[in-house]
C-alpha cells in the first residue's frame, strides 16, 4: 500500500464549480498536512497547511483533515480558469533533527473551463 | 515576498559527467531540502540539511549525491557521475524554524537532462 494515494485525474470542471480534491494515507505518524499547487514548469506553491482534524478556510480554499479515516481534502469554491493546475497533497513527519520531510501524492491535474 | 531561487533552470549534461545544481534559499531559513520529480511521477524527498550537516536522506540519495552550503547564501546539490535515470526536475526547498508546522517553500526547479 502506498503511503499517500491521490487520484491523478485529469479533472475537468466548469468555471464557478466547487472542486473537491482528496488524498488518503496509511502512515498514522504523519502530523502535518499540506496542499500545494503546481503550474506547468514551476515549483510547488503552498496553498494550505494544517495539523489537526477539522476544517481550515482561506478565501475560496478549505482544507479538511480526518485523521481517524486518514483522509484529507481540499475544496475550491467558485473555481476559476486560473485554478487550472496540478494539486499536490503532502504530509510530513518530524525528523529527529527537527526538520520535516514531505511525502507527496502523485498530484491531481485540474482544468477549469470557461 | 522572499522566494527560493534555483539556477540554472535547465541543465543538459552528458552521462557520466558531474553536475552541480544551485539554490539560494530564503535568507532567514534554517532547514534546506532537495526533492526530485521524474516526468509524470510524484515529487520525492532526497535530503534534508540543517546546521551544516545532513539530517536525513532517502535511499535515492546514494554516494553519487552530495550537498553543501559553501557560504551563507547558497545550497548546492552535486551529482558526481550522472546516469540517464537522473533526468528529472530537481526542487530546492527551505523553511524557517524547527516547529513542524512551518511550511517548506519551493523554488521553480532545475530541469536536468542527461544525454
Interface residues (C-beta under 8 A of the other chain):
Chain A: X31 X32 X34 X36 X41 X42 X43 X44 X45 X46 X49 X51 X88 X90 X92 X94 X95 X96 X97 X98 X99 X100 X101 X102 X103 X104 X105 X106 X107
Chain B: X4 X6 X31 X33 X35 X41 X42 X43 X44 X45 X48 X50 X55 X56 X91 X93 X95 X98 X100 X101 X103 X104 X105 X106 X107 X108 X109 X111
